[in-house]
Amino acid sequence: MPLPDAKPAPSKANIYEQFSSIQASDLTRSQLDIVRDPLFLNDKSEDVLRRILLIGQVTDQLSTSGPIPRTAEIVQQTFNEANEGDLVTIFKPSVGEVWMLTNCSSSHSGGSSGISLFIADQTSSSNDMVFLGQESSTGVVPFSPSPHTQVYLTSDMFLVAQGYSIDTGETSSFKCGVIRVR
């Protein structure tokens, strides 16, 4: 259904002419920005702005919502001496999805083992990661620092963890909450 009284009519709208050969899954943010950036924020641009918003939402390039109901999950990983030191992907959203990290905690069966939490764009090198927090002690405690700032996860920037100082027979477990926002 076209926008009521839209000028020009959808079939003649410049934005649709510019994107007519691009599939929704292939539209990039920079292509959308090329159409959006020169616009003025006035009543003459209202129809184009609505079309940009519509196209941006359909192509996962823009969002106007908060967390999506019924998408919250608890993700977890247990480390032992066999996978100590390994960088393990804890949560990696599907392409086009954006998730928010809510909080994290860990538990340890003994000793001085611990877990470090990172955001990574690949798990092959610690040079490609951003440190989020670390926990090392016995018992269940929140990560320090706790990720109370908004941390978003995508298929390009995802959550990895690394267990360390885990002795034979000990385990370190990690849990965190995530919720989808797009």
Secondary structure as UniProt FT lines:
FT   TURN            4..5
FT   HELIX           10..12
FT   HELIX           14..19
FT   TURN            20..21
FT   HELIX           24..26
FT   HELIX           29..36
FT   TURN            37..38
FT   HELIX           43..45
FT   HELIX           46..58
FT   TURN            59..60
FT   TURN            69..70
FT   STRAND          73..79
FT   TURN            81..85
FT   STRAND          87..91
FT   TURN            95..96
FT   STRAND          99..108
FT   TURN            111..112
FT   STRAND          114..120
FT   HELIX           126..128
FT   STRAND          129..136
FT   STRAND          141..142
FT   STRAND          151..153
FT   STRAND          158..164
FT   TURN            168..169
FT   STRAND          172..180
//
